[in-house]
Amino acid sequence: MSVPTSPTNALPQTNIPNPHRVVFALIIINKAGGLIYQRDFHEGLTKLSINDYLILAGTFHGIHAITARLTPPSLVNPPQKPTGIEILETEAFRLQCFQTLTGTKFLLFTEPHQANADMVLRRVYELYADYVMKNPFYQSEMPIRCEAFDRHLGSYVKSRQ
């Protein structure tokens, strides 16, 4: 038995990923502000050169440090160390930052209305801890070149879109 299609039960059939679950890119910045990892996952943002990504990493690191100092201590209850800028939202994208206790920053570029971007970042951090930091050949604060991390990160992001 077929169900008649009406405006109330018709859903568009497309092969386009859910526009609210698109992850555009990931950038990882070391504690000194250097770019140690960059990967694009989806078209949608203007393609940048590697020099532009290096400038972006250094600039964000500086802005993050300045905004951490601008946070009035009276607004934090109980008193905690200010974290700096965490979310930057525009009409075209949303940038969410997760900073580890060691100062490494994970920057995730998503659609502006991406749900649970903080959970995506936490999972990316778990993959980083499992496949990069536990790699005996990886030197801390250096560029990340780990095939297992790339593979697992790619499959995780792909499964979310």
OpenMM code with the backbone's topology and positions (N, CA, C; nanometers):
from openmm import Vec3, app, unit

residues = "MET SER VAL PRO THR SER PRO THR ASN ALA LEU PRO GLN THR ASN ILE PRO ASN PRO HIS ARG VAL VAL PHE ALA LEU ILE ILE ILE ASN LYS ALA GLY GLY LEU ILE TYR GLN ARG ASP PHE HIS GLU GLY LEU THR LYS LEU SER ILE ASN ASP TYR LEU ILE LEU ALA GLY THR PHE HIS GLY ILE HIS ALA ILE THR ALA ARG LEU THR PRO PRO SER LEU VAL ASN PRO PRO GLN LYS PRO THR GLY ILE GLU ILE LEU GLU THR GLU ALA PHE ARG LEU GLN CYS PHE GLN THR LEU THR GLY THR LYS PHE LEU LEU PHE THR GLU PRO HIS GLN ALA ASN ALA ASP MET VAL LEU ARG ARG VAL TYR GLU LEU TYR ALA ASP TYR VAL MET LYS ASN PRO PHE TYR GLN SER GLU MET PRO ILE ARG CYS GLU ALA PHE ASP ARG HIS LEU GLY SER TYR VAL LYS SER ARG GLN".split()
positions = [
    Vec3(0.0849, -0.1166, 0.0000),
    Vec3(0.0000, 0.0000, 0.0000),
    Vec3(0.0893, 0.1226, 0.0000),
    Vec3(0.0653, 0.2132, -0.0893),
    Vec3(0.1478, 0.3336, -0.0963),
    Vec3(0.0805, 0.4467, -0.0219),
    Vec3(0.1627, 0.5323, 0.0311),
    Vec3(0.1141, 0.6489, 0.1036),
    Vec3(0.1145, 0.7658, 0.0072),
    Vec3(0.0016, 0.8346, -0.0092),
    Vec3(0.0004, 0.9486, -0.1003),
    Vec3(0.0929, 1.0588, -0.0510),
    Vec3(0.1566, 1.1255, -0.1449),
    Vec3(0.2477, 1.2336, -0.1112),
    Vec3(0.1693, 1.3632, -0.1002),
    Vec3(0.1835, 1.4261, 0.0123),
    Vec3(0.1216, 1.5566, 0.0341),
    Vec3(0.2272, 1.6495, 0.0911),
    Vec3(0.1997, 1.7794, 0.0949),
    Vec3(0.2994, 1.8718, 0.1492),
    Vec3(0.3398, 1.8389, 0.2926),
    Vec3(0.2560, 1.7689, 0.3679),
    Vec3(0.2897, 1.7406, 0.5066),
    Vec3(0.3810, 1.6206, 0.5231),
    Vec3(0.3805, 1.5253, 0.4259),
    Vec3(0.4657, 1.4089, 0.4434),
    Vec3(0.5702, 1.3936, 0.3336),
    Vec3(0.5842, 1.4928, 0.2484),
    Vec3(0.6845, 1.4869, 0.1417),
    Vec3(0.8189, 1.5351, 0.1950),
    Vec3(0.9216, 1.4546, 0.1738),
    Vec3(1.0568, 1.4916, 0.2123),
    Vec3(1.1435, 1.4932, 0.0879),
    Vec3(1.2262, 1.5936, 0.0699),
    Vec3(1.3119, 1.5972, -0.0483),
    Vec3(1.4151, 1.4861, -0.0420),
    Vec3(1.4399, 1.4232, -0.1525),
    Vec3(1.5395, 1.3172, -0.1629),
    Vec3(1.6623, 1.3750, -0.2319),
    Vec3(1.7707, 1.3912, -0.1581),
    Vec3(1.8939, 1.4447, -0.2155),
    Vec3(2.0116, 1.3644, -0.1663),
    Vec3(2.1223, 1.3761, -0.2355),
    Vec3(2.2471, 1.3145, -0.1936),
    Vec3(2.3385, 1.4147, -0.1252),
    Vec3(2.2888, 1.5338, -0.1013),
    Vec3(2.3669, 1.6386, -0.0357),
    Vec3(2.3668, 1.6107, 0.1143),
    Vec3(2.4839, 1.6201, 0.1795),
    Vec3(2.4871, 1.5970, 0.3239),
    Vec3(2.3986, 1.6956, 0.3976),
    Vec3(2.3557, 1.6562, 0.5160),
    Vec3(2.2756, 1.7433, 0.5997),
    Vec3(2.3502, 1.8754, 0.6175),
    Vec3(2.2916, 1.9885, 0.5763),
    Vec3(2.3640, 2.1154, 0.5833),
    Vec3(2.3950, 2.1610, 0.7249),
    Vec3(2.3306, 2.1018, 0.8223),
    Vec3(2.3574, 2.1416, 0.9605),
    Vec3(2.4582, 2.0491, 1.0279),
    Vec3(2.5176, 1.9580, 0.9515),
    Vec3(2.6144, 1.8646, 1.0083),
    Vec3(2.7430, 1.8619, 0.9276),
    Vec3(2.7738, 1.9698, 0.8628),
    Vec3(2.8924, 1.9736, 0.7775),
    Vec3(3.0122, 2.0255, 0.8564),
    Vec3(3.1193, 1.9470, 0.8547),
    Vec3(3.2466, 1.9889, 0.9109),
    Vec3(3.3348, 2.0282, 0.7939),
    Vec3(3.3747, 2.1543, 0.7884),
    Vec3(3.4562, 2.2034, 0.6772),
    Vec3(3.6037, 2.1696, 0.6943),
    Vec3(3.6587, 2.1966, 0.8128),
    Vec3(3.8035, 2.1805, 0.8302),
    Vec3(3.8395, 2.1690, 0.9775),
    Vec3(3.9611, 2.1197, 1.0001),
    Vec3(4.0180, 2.1103, 1.1339),
    Vec3(4.1595, 2.1655, 1.1294),
    Vec3(4.1916, 2.2458, 1.2294),
    Vec3(4.3269, 2.2988, 1.2450),
    Vec3(4.3708, 2.2682, 1.3877),
    Vec3(4.4941, 2.2224, 1.4034),
    Vec3(4.5503, 2.2014, 1.5369),
    Vec3(4.6718, 2.2926, 1.5500),
    Vec3(4.6733, 2.3682, 1.6606),
    Vec3(4.7788, 2.4668, 1.6863),
    Vec3(4.8521, 2.4258, 1.8137),
    Vec3(4.9858, 2.4272, 1.8104),
    Vec3(5.0611, 2.3919, 1.9312),
    Vec3(5.0597, 2.5083, 2.0309),
    Vec3(5.1160, 2.4873, 2.1482),
    Vec3(5.1075, 2.5883, 2.2541),
    Vec3(5.1847, 2.7157, 2.2223),
    Vec3(5.2744, 2.7113, 2.1233),
    Vec3(5.3488, 2.8305, 2.0831),
    Vec3(5.2794, 2.9062, 1.9696),
    Vec3(5.1668, 2.8539, 1.9200),
    Vec3(5.0933, 2.9204, 1.8136),
    Vec3(5.1273, 2.8701, 1.6738),
    Vec3(5.2030, 2.7628, 1.6653),
    Vec3(5.2403, 2.7078, 1.5357),
    Vec3(5.1384, 2.6071, 1.4848),
    Vec3(5.1174, 2.6080, 1.3555),
    Vec3(5.0259, 2.5144, 1.2918),
    Vec3(5.0919, 2.3771, 1.2867),
    Vec3(5.0282, 2.2767, 1.3476),
    Vec3(5.0853, 2.1426, 1.3441),
    Vec3(4.9981, 2.0443, 1.2659),
    Vec3(4.8737, 2.0848, 1.2340),
    Vec3(4.7873, 1.9971, 1.1545),
    Vec3(4.6784, 2.0803, 1.0899),
    Vec3(4.6466, 2.0479, 0.9662),
    Vec3(4.5373, 2.1138, 0.8943),
    Vec3(4.4790, 2.0131, 0.7974),
    Vec3(4.3461, 2.0046, 0.7971),
    Vec3(4.2793, 1.9141, 0.7031),
    Vec3(4.1436, 1.9696, 0.6662),
    Vec3(4.1148, 1.9695, 0.5351),
    Vec3(3.9834, 2.0072, 0.4836),
    Vec3(3.9011, 1.8804, 0.4676),
    Vec3(3.7714, 1.8876, 0.5042),
    Vec3(3.6831, 1.7731, 0.4919),
    Vec3(3.5729, 1.7939, 0.3901),
    Vec3(3.5375, 1.9191, 0.3658),
    Vec3(3.4219, 1.9460, 0.2811),
    Vec3(3.4421, 2.0798, 0.2105),
    Vec3(3.3969, 2.0855, 0.0858),
    Vec3(3.3997, 2.2119, 0.0130),
    Vec3(3.2965, 2.3060, 0.0754),
    Vec3(3.3176, 2.4326, 0.0647),
    Vec3(3.2212, 2.5275, 0.1179),
    Vec3(3.2864, 2.6557, 0.1647),
    Vec3(3.4105, 2.6469, 0.2046),
    Vec3(3.4864, 2.7657, 0.2421),
    Vec3(3.5914, 2.7905, 0.1353),
    Vec3(3.6353, 2.9125, 0.1246),
    Vec3(3.7398, 2.9464, 0.0292),
    Vec3(3.8662, 2.8689, 0.0624),
    Vec3(3.9260, 2.8087, -0.0379),
    Vec3(4.0494, 2.7317, -0.0189),
    Vec3(4.1632, 2.8281, 0.0129),
    Vec3(4.2363, 2.7994, 0.1203),
    Vec3(4.3482, 2.8831, 0.1612),
    Vec3(4.4797, 2.8132, 0.1282),
    Vec3(4.5831, 2.8923, 0.1101),
    Vec3(4.7163, 2.8358, 0.0896),
    Vec3(4.7731, 2.7963, 0.2257),
    Vec3(4.8788, 2.7188, 0.2253),
    Vec3(4.9410, 2.6774, 0.3513),
    Vec3(4.9942, 2.7989, 0.4273),
    Vec3(5.0417, 2.9009, 0.3555),
    Vec3(5.0875, 3.0235, 0.4223),
    Vec3(4.9720, 3.0934, 0.4933),
    Vec3(4.8539, 3.0934, 0.4298),
    Vec3(4.7371, 3.1533, 0.4937),
    Vec3(4.6984, 3.0773, 0.6200),
    Vec3(4.7085, 2.9448, 0.6162),
    Vec3(4.6786, 2.8660, 0.7356),
    Vec3(4.7790, 2.8947, 0.8473),
    Vec3(4.9059, 2.9134, 0.8118),
    Vec3(5.0074, 2.9475, 0.9119),
    Vec3(4.9763, 3.0823, 0.9767),
    Vec3(4.9361, 3.1792, 0.8935),
    Vec3(4.8995, 3.3121, 0.9453),
    Vec3(4.7747, 3.3019, 1.0328),
    Vec3(4.6762, 3.2250, 0.9878),
    Vec3(4.5534, 3.2060, 1.0649),
    Vec3(4.5833, 3.1452, 1.2020),
    Vec3(4.6693, 3.0448, 1.2061),
    Vec3(4.7047, 2.9800, 1.3329),
    Vec3(4.7704, 3.0790, 1.4289),
    Vec3(4.8674, 3.1544, 1.3804),
    Vec3(4.9360, 3.2517, 1.4653),
    Vec3(4.8444, 3.3632, 1.5123),
    Vec3(4.7580, 3.4102, 1.4220),
    Vec3(4.6647, 3.5178, 1.4570),
    Vec3(4.5633, 3.4703, 1.5607),
    Vec3(4.5075, 3.3514, 1.5395),
    Vec3(4.4102, 3.3003, 1.6364),
    Vec3(4.4754, 3.2789, 1.7726),
    Vec3(4.5975, 3.2299, 1.7724),
    Vec3(4.6697, 3.2089, 1.8985),
    Vec3(4.6823, 3.3410, 1.9754),
    Vec3(4.7171, 3.4480, 1.9057),
    Vec3(4.7292, 3.5792, 1.9695),
    Vec3(4.5962, 3.6322, 2.0194),
    Vec3(4.4916, 3.6204, 1.9382),
    Vec3(4.3588, 3.6667, 1.9790),
    Vec3(4.3088, 3.5862, 2.0981),
    Vec3(4.3344, 3.4576, 2.0964),
    Vec3(4.2933, 3.3712, 2.2077),
    Vec3(4.3607, 3.4161, 2.3378),
    Vec3(4.4896, 3.4468, 2.3313),
    Vec3(4.5627, 3.4914, 2.4503),
    Vec3(4.5107, 3.6260, 2.5004),
    Vec3(4.4827, 3.7171, 2.4098),
    Vec3(4.4327, 3.8497, 2.4486),
    Vec3(4.2943, 3.8385, 2.5116),
    Vec3(4.2048, 3.7598, 2.4508),
    Vec3(4.0699, 3.7484, 2.5064),
    Vec3(4.0697, 3.6775, 2.6412),
    Vec3(4.1662, 3.5913, 2.6651),
    Vec3(4.1761, 3.5277, 2.7982),
    Vec3(4.2095, 3.6328, 2.9032),
    Vec3(4.2923, 3.7291, 2.8669),
    Vec3(4.3291, 3.8358, 2.9623),
    Vec3(4.2180, 3.9375, 2.9810),
    Vec3(4.1285, 3.9519, 2.8829),
    Vec3(4.0205, 4.0488, 2.8921),
    Vec3(3.9046, 4.0027, 2.9797),
    Vec3(3.8952, 3.8755, 3.0085),
    Vec3(3.7853, 3.8222, 3.0883),
    Vec3(3.7967, 3.8726, 3.2319),
    Vec3(3.6967, 3.9475, 3.2786),
    Vec3(3.7017, 3.9957, 3.4172),
    Vec3(3.6918, 3.8792, 3.5145),
    Vec3(3.7758, 3.8767, 3.6164),
    Vec3(3.7735, 3.7657, 3.7124),
    Vec3(3.6422, 3.7546, 3.7882),
    Vec3(3.5690, 3.8641, 3.8015),
    Vec3(3.4439, 3.8600, 3.8770),
    Vec3(3.3345, 3.7833, 3.8036),
    Vec3(3.3484, 3.7646, 3.6710),
    Vec3(3.2468, 3.6923, 3.5953),
    Vec3(3.2606, 3.5417, 3.6060),
    Vec3(3.3708, 3.4951, 3.6520),
    Vec3(3.3945, 3.3518, 3.6613),
    Vec3(3.3693, 3.3071, 3.8041),
    Vec3(3.2685, 3.2214, 3.8236),
    Vec3(3.2347, 3.1760, 3.9574),
    Vec3(3.2148, 3.0259, 3.9554),
    Vec3(3.2882, 2.9440, 4.0236),
    Vec3(3.4007, 2.9802, 4.1087),
    Vec3(3.5192, 3.0232, 4.0237),
    Vec3(3.6119, 3.0973, 4.0830),
    Vec3(3.7248, 3.1487, 4.0061),
    Vec3(3.8008, 3.0371, 3.9340),
    Vec3(3.8126, 3.0532, 3.8029),
    Vec3(3.8859, 2.9596, 3.7181),
    Vec3(3.9764, 3.0396, 3.6262),
    Vec3(4.0709, 2.9705, 3.5687),
    Vec3(4.1577, 3.0356, 3.4712),
    Vec3(4.0749, 3.0695, 3.3470),
    Vec3(4.0738, 3.1971, 3.3025),
    Vec3(3.9986, 3.2337, 3.1813),
    Vec3(4.0502, 3.1561, 3.0601),
    Vec3(3.9582, 3.1209, 2.9702),
    Vec3(3.9948, 3.0345, 2.8588),
    Vec3(4.0188, 3.1073, 2.7279),
    Vec3(3.9731, 3.2283, 2.7121),
    Vec3(3.9872, 3.2972, 2.5848),
    Vec3(3.8710, 3.2665, 2.4925),
    Vec3(3.8823, 3.3105, 2.3694),
    Vec3(3.7746, 3.2945, 2.2725),
    Vec3(3.7503, 3.1458, 2.2462),
    Vec3(3.6231, 3.1088, 2.2458),
    Vec3(3.5882, 2.9695, 2.2232),
    Vec3(3.5075, 2.9494, 2.0961),
    Vec3(3.4236, 3.0466, 2.0594),
    Vec3(3.3395, 3.0337, 1.9403),
    Vec3(3.3413, 3.1646, 1.8625),
    Vec3(3.3571, 3.1519, 1.7320),
    Vec3(3.3459, 3.2646, 1.6400),
    Vec3(3.2451, 3.2235, 1.5346),
    Vec3(3.1341, 3.2959, 1.5264),
    Vec3(3.0276, 3.2569, 1.4349),
    Vec3(3.0015, 3.3661, 1.3326),
    Vec3(2.9928, 3.3255, 1.2062),
    Vec3(2.9598, 3.4153, 1.0968),
    Vec3(2.8402, 3.3560, 1.0220),
    Vec3(2.7966, 3.4231, 0.9153),
    Vec3(2.6884, 3.3691, 0.8333),
    Vec3(2.7336, 3.2458, 0.7559),
    Vec3(2.8621, 3.2350, 0.7261),
    Vec3(2.9128, 3.1267, 0.6413),
    Vec3(2.9675, 3.0078, 0.7180),
    Vec3(3.0179, 3.0294, 0.8382),
    Vec3(3.0780, 2.9202, 0.9139),
    Vec3(3.0795, 2.9517, 1.0628),
    Vec3(3.1091, 2.8493, 1.1380),
    Vec3(3.1285, 2.8619, 1.2826),
    Vec3(3.2638, 2.8013, 1.3154),
    Vec3(3.3445, 2.8738, 1.3895),
    Vec3(3.4743, 2.8243, 1.4336),
    Vec3(3.4632, 2.7977, 1.5827),
    Vec3(3.4904, 2.6758, 1.6239),
    Vec3(3.4873, 2.6415, 1.7657),
    Vec3(3.6258, 2.5961, 1.8073),
    Vec3(3.6700, 2.6452, 1.9231),
    Vec3(3.8035, 2.6148, 1.9741),
    Vec3(3.7935, 2.5302, 2.1005),
    Vec3(3.8780, 2.4285, 2.1050),
    Vec3(3.8943, 2.3478, 2.2256),
    Vec3(4.0413, 2.3520, 2.2616),
    Vec3(4.0717, 2.4007, 2.3823),
    Vec3(4.2098, 2.4078, 2.4264),
    Vec3(4.2343, 2.3013, 2.5327),
    Vec3(4.3414, 2.2243, 2.5134),
    Vec3(4.3767, 2.1201, 2.6095),
    Vec3(4.4504, 2.1825, 2.7278),
    Vec3(4.4719, 2.1034, 2.8300),
    Vec3(4.5456, 2.1512, 2.9475),
    Vec3(4.6909, 2.1845, 2.9137),
    Vec3(4.7443, 2.1242, 2.8074),
    Vec3(4.8826, 2.1518, 2.7669),
    Vec3(4.8932, 2.2735, 2.6757),
    Vec3(4.7801, 2.3336, 2.6376),
    Vec3(4.7824, 2.4530, 2.5543),
    Vec3(4.7623, 2.4281, 2.4065),
    Vec3(4.7491, 2.3033, 2.3650),
    Vec3(4.7209, 2.2726, 2.2248),
    Vec3(4.5771, 2.3126, 2.1949),
    Vec3(4.5564, 2.3788, 2.0807),
    Vec3(4.4226, 2.4254, 2.0433),
    Vec3(4.3742, 2.3494, 1.9208),
    Vec3(4.2497, 2.3040, 1.9270),
    Vec3(4.1827, 2.2372, 1.8163),
    Vec3(4.0758, 2.3329, 1.7648),
    Vec3(4.0857, 2.3720, 1.6391),
    Vec3(3.9892, 2.4633, 1.5789),
    Vec3(3.9079, 2.3864, 1.4758),
    Vec3(3.7770, 2.3840, 1.4943),
    Vec3(3.6867, 2.3121, 1.4054),
    Vec3(3.6000, 2.4134, 1.3322),
    Vec3(3.6017, 2.4076, 1.1992),
    Vec3(3.5193, 2.4934, 1.1148),
    Vec3(3.3989, 2.4127, 1.0689),
    Vec3(3.2777, 2.4592, 1.1036),
    Vec3(3.1549, 2.3877, 1.0704),
    Vec3(3.0523, 2.4836, 1.0112),
    Vec3(2.9374, 2.4271, 0.9737),
    Vec3(2.8224, 2.5087, 0.9367),
    Vec3(2.7839, 2.5929, 1.0587),
    Vec3(2.7237, 2.7103, 1.0388),
    Vec3(2.6904, 2.7953, 1.1536),
    Vec3(2.5977, 2.7300, 1.2565),
    Vec3(2.5108, 2.6406, 1.2121),
    Vec3(2.4144, 2.5813, 1.3050),
    Vec3(2.4489, 2.4371, 1.3400),
    Vec3(2.5754, 2.4020, 1.3297),
    Vec3(2.6216, 2.2666, 1.3630),
    Vec3(2.5882, 2.2355, 1.5082),
    Vec3(2.5173, 2.1276, 1.5292),
    Vec3(2.4844, 2.0855, 1.6654),
    Vec3(2.5999, 2.0042, 1.7232),
    Vec3(2.6254, 2.0211, 1.8492),
    Vec3(2.7239, 1.9414, 1.9234),
    Vec3(2.8658, 1.9508, 1.8683),
    Vec3(2.9062, 2.0668, 1.8224),
    Vec3(3.0434, 2.0838, 1.7732),
    Vec3(3.1440, 2.0600, 1.8852),
    Vec3(3.1066, 2.0924, 2.0077),
    Vec3(3.1969, 2.0669, 2.1205),
    Vec3(3.2193, 1.9173, 2.1409),
    Vec3(3.1179, 1.8362, 2.1176),
    Vec3(3.1328, 1.6914, 2.1301),
    Vec3(3.2196, 1.6358, 2.0170),
    Vec3(3.2060, 1.6933, 1.8982),
    Vec3(3.2907, 1.6532, 1.7855),
    Vec3(3.4360, 1.6840, 1.8195),
    Vec3(3.4611, 1.8018, 1.8744),
    Vec3(3.5976, 1.8391, 1.9127),
    Vec3(3.6538, 1.7468, 2.0199),
    Vec3(3.5730, 1.7096, 2.1145),
    Vec3(3.6201, 1.6172, 2.2196),
    Vec3(3.6582, 1.4824, 2.1600),
    Vec3(3.5794, 1.4355, 2.0631),
    Vec3(3.6108, 1.3077, 1.9985),
    Vec3(3.7380, 1.3203, 1.9146),
    Vec3(3.7555, 1.4329, 1.8475),
    Vec3(3.8787, 1.4566, 1.7722),
    Vec3(3.9976, 1.4550, 1.8676),
    Vec3(3.9810, 1.5154, 1.9846),
    Vec3(4.0883, 1.5148, 2.0841),
    Vec3(4.1202, 1.3725, 2.1306),
    Vec3(4.0161, 1.2906, 2.1492),
    Vec3(4.0388, 1.1512, 2.1877),
    Vec3(4.1189, 1.0774, 2.0800),
    Vec3(4.0838, 1.0995, 1.9528),
    Vec3(4.1585, 1.0378, 1.8428),
    Vec3(4.3034, 1.0862, 1.8421),
    Vec3(4.3223, 1.2152, 1.8683),
    Vec3(4.4561, 1.2732, 1.8764),
    Vec3(4.5364, 1.2062, 1.9884),
    Vec3(4.4733, 1.1906, 2.1039),
    Vec3(4.5423, 1.1274, 2.2178),
    Vec3(4.5771, 0.9816, 2.1872),
    Vec3(4.4840, 0.9110, 2.1223),
    Vec3(4.5051, 0.7691, 2.0944),
    Vec3(4.6072, 0.7430, 1.9835),
    Vec3(4.6022, 0.8224, 1.8770),
    Vec3(4.6835, 0.7897, 1.7596),
    Vec3(4.8053, 0.8789, 1.7390),
    Vec3(4.8072, 0.9949, 1.7999),
    Vec3(4.9224, 1.0841, 1.7847),
    Vec3(5.0096, 1.0795, 1.9092),
    Vec3(4.9504, 1.1090, 2.0235),
    Vec3(5.0297, 1.1177, 2.1459),
    Vec3(5.0842, 0.9823, 2.1927),
    Vec3(5.0178, 0.8749, 2.1560),
    Vec3(5.0668, 0.7415, 2.1933),
    Vec3(5.1610, 0.6825, 2.0885),
    Vec3(5.1840, 0.7584, 1.9817),
    Vec3(5.2750, 0.7150, 1.8761),
    Vec3(5.4189, 0.7399, 1.9239),
    Vec3(5.4999, 0.6359, 1.9364),
    Vec3(5.6358, 0.6554, 1.9887),
    Vec3(5.7265, 0.7370, 1.8962),
    Vec3(5.6862, 0.7543, 1.7708),
    Vec3(5.7681, 0.8287, 1.6758),
    Vec3(5.7283, 0.9761, 1.6662),
    Vec3(5.6200, 1.0141, 1.7330),
    Vec3(5.5755, 1.1533, 1.7281),
    Vec3(5.6499, 1.2355, 1.8317),
    Vec3(5.7002, 1.3514, 1.7896),
    Vec3(5.7640, 1.4453, 1.8811),
    Vec3(5.6645, 1.5563, 1.9128),
    Vec3(5.6418, 1.5777, 2.0405),
    Vec3(5.5461, 1.6774, 2.0852),
    Vec3(5.5746, 1.8143, 2.0248),
    Vec3(5.4678, 1.8847, 1.9907),
    Vec3(5.4713, 2.0207, 1.9349),
    Vec3(5.5176, 2.0267, 1.7890),
    Vec3(5.5432, 1.9134, 1.7282),
    Vec3(5.5881, 1.9094, 1.5890),
    Vec3(5.4692, 1.8780, 1.4980),
    Vec3(5.4813, 1.9052, 1.3664),
    Vec3(5.3718, 1.8729, 1.2742),
    Vec3(5.3299, 1.7260, 1.2856),
    Vec3(5.1997, 1.7042, 1.2739),
    Vec3(5.1434, 1.5700, 1.2877),
    Vec3(5.1449, 1.4998, 1.1535),
    Vec3(5.2146, 1.3873, 1.1480),
    Vec3(5.2185, 1.3028, 1.0292),
    Vec3(5.1939, 1.1599, 1.0754),
    Vec3(5.0683, 1.1268, 1.0917),
    Vec3(5.0304, 0.9968, 1.1452),
    Vec3(4.9132, 0.9432, 1.0628),
    Vec3(4.9395, 0.8380, 0.9847),
    Vec3(4.8369, 0.7830, 0.8961),
    Vec3(4.7174, 0.7287, 0.9731),
    Vec3(4.7400, 0.6656, 1.0870),
    Vec3(4.6293, 0.6108, 1.1661),
    Vec3(4.5364, 0.7229, 1.2139),
    Vec3(4.5927, 0.8349, 1.2552),
    Vec3(4.5123, 0.9494, 1.2974),
    Vec3(4.4321, 1.0025, 1.1792),
    Vec3(4.4966, 1.0213, 1.0647),
    Vec3(4.4270, 1.0697, 0.9445),
    Vec3(4.3112, 0.9777, 0.9072),
    Vec3(4.3364, 0.8492, 0.9078),
    Vec3(4.2358, 0.7511, 0.8666),
    Vec3(4.1160, 0.7519, 0.9621),
    Vec3(4.1418, 0.7452, 1.0927),
    Vec3(4.0329, 0.7416, 1.1908),
    Vec3(3.9578, 0.8752, 1.1978),
    Vec3(4.0303, 0.9835, 1.1843),
    Vec3(3.9660, 1.1152, 1.1841),
    Vec3(3.8758, 1.1287, 1.0624),
    Vec3(3.9250, 1.0901, 0.9459),
    Vec3(3.8446, 1.0975, 0.8242),
    Vec3(3.7186, 1.0145, 0.8325),
    Vec3(3.7293, 0.8929, 0.8837),
    Vec3(3.6104, 0.8077, 0.8943),
    Vec3(3.5133, 0.8615, 0.9977),
    Vec3(3.5634, 0.9188, 1.1068),
    Vec3(3.4732, 0.9764, 1.2073),
    Vec3(3.3973, 1.0954, 1.1508),
    Vec3(3.4678, 1.1866, 1.0872),
    Vec3(3.4012, 1.3059, 1.0313),
    Vec3(3.3038, 1.2658, 0.9210),
    Vec3(3.3436, 1.1712, 0.8370),
    Vec3(3.2552, 1.1255, 0.7289),
    Vec3(3.1259, 1.0646, 0.7856),
    Vec3(3.1367, 0.9921, 0.8957),
    Vec3(3.0182, 0.9295, 0.9551),
    Vec3(2.9238, 1.0322, 1.0161),
    Vec3(2.9730, 1.1506, 1.0459),
    Vec3(2.8900, 1.2559, 1.1059),
    Vec3(2.8188, 1.3391, 1.0017),
    Vec3(2.8567, 1.3251, 0.8754),
    Vec3(2.7965, 1.4108, 0.7721),
    Vec3(2.6922, 1.3365, 0.6924),
] * unit.nanometer
topology = app.Topology()
chain = topology.addChain("A")
for resn in residues:
    res = topology.addResidue(resn, chain)
    for name in ("N", "CA", "C"):
        topology.addAtom(name, app.Element.getBySymbol(name[0]), res)
